Amino acid sequence: MAREAAPVPHKVMRQDDNGQVFEVARCASEEEAEAMVARFTARGHKQFYWAEPVAGS
């Protein structure tokens, strides 16, 4: 029986119109973070959102 790997915490990042980068949220998994990115992106803001792993996790 194969054991599933534990979810890796991810953070949601945003780059604003001036090129500044901010952490918006931390999520328990990549799937949760990507869902949040999709919700923010669907709002049609000019900002760019993405998910990335939390360092050291």
ABEGO torsion letter per residue (X at the ends): XBBBBBBBBBBBBBBBAAGBBBBABBBABAAAAAAAAAAAAAAGBABBBBBBBBBGX
